[in-house]
Every structure is written in C-alpha cells, then in structure tokens.
Amino acid sequence: MKLITFAGVVLVVLGIIGLVYQRIGYTKRKNVLDVGPIHATKDTHERIQIPPVVGGIVLVGGIVLLVVGARSRP
C-alpha cells in the first residue's frame, strides 16, 4: 500500500471518529498533599471539544487522498 493511500485511510478513520464522538476526554492528576508517607492527589476530568466541521474536513481530505492514490496507480 502506498503512503498516500495509507494516509487517506487514516484520515478517513479519524474524520469518522471526530464526527461521531466530537470530544476527547482525559484525566489530569495533581498532587495536593505530599507529607512524608502521606500522599493526596486530586483528579480533574477535562474535555476537548472537536467541532463537527473539523471532522468533516478531515474526512473529505482523506477521501481526496484515497482518490488521488487510486488514480496514480499504473
């Protein structure tokens, strides 16, 4: 598989995931207390919003790369 086709497949998959989920969640851990053998941490749940337009642009870009990769085959 050529590199351009592989990149197109990756972009299509990422575009579909971006359209379906529209946010990425992660947990940030912060040390609150650290005294000798006693450790206290605080977990904060954060989210990154992904606009549907970005997912659509990535999906269309992947489709374009797949078409270009298919046309350049001998």
N, C-alpha and C positions, 0 to 999 in steps of 0.2 A: 504494500500500500504506500502510495506516495505521501510525502509530508503534507502537501496542500489538502489532500483528501482526509488525512487523519485530523488535521486542524479543523476542517469543516465539520467532521463528525463530533469532535469535542465541543465546538461552538454550538452546534445544534442541541446537544445534550445539555449544556449549560444554559442555553436560552430557554429550553423547556422547563428545566428546574427553576429558573428565575421567574418564569411566568406562573408556575404552579405554587411555589412557596412564598415568594415576594418578601421574605425576610430571613435573615440569618441570625440565630440566637447563639450566644456564648455566655460563659460564666467567668466573672472576674473575681479572683480571691485576693483579699487584702489582710495583712497581719494587723490586728487591733492591739493585742497584748502579747508581749514576749518577755516574761519574767522567769528566769531560771528554767525549771522543767514545765512551767505552765505556758501554754500557747493558746491564744484565742484568735480565730480568723472570722472574717465576715465575707460571705458570698453575695455578689451582686449580679443579677441576671440582666444582661444587656441585649438589645436587638438592633440590627442594622436593617433599615427598610430599603428594599430594592424596588424602584418604580417599574411598573409593567412595561413602560416604553423601553427601558434598558434591556429587559429580557427579550422583547420583540426585535430590537435592533441586533442583538447577539444572534438570535435565531435566524434572521434574514441574512446576516453576514455569513453564518455557517452554511446556509443553503447556497448562497452565491459561490462560496469556496468549493462546495461539492460539485456544482455545475461546471465551474472552471476546471476543476480537476478531472472531471469526466470527459470534457471536450479536448483536453490536451493529451489524452491517451492516443497512441498510434494505432 
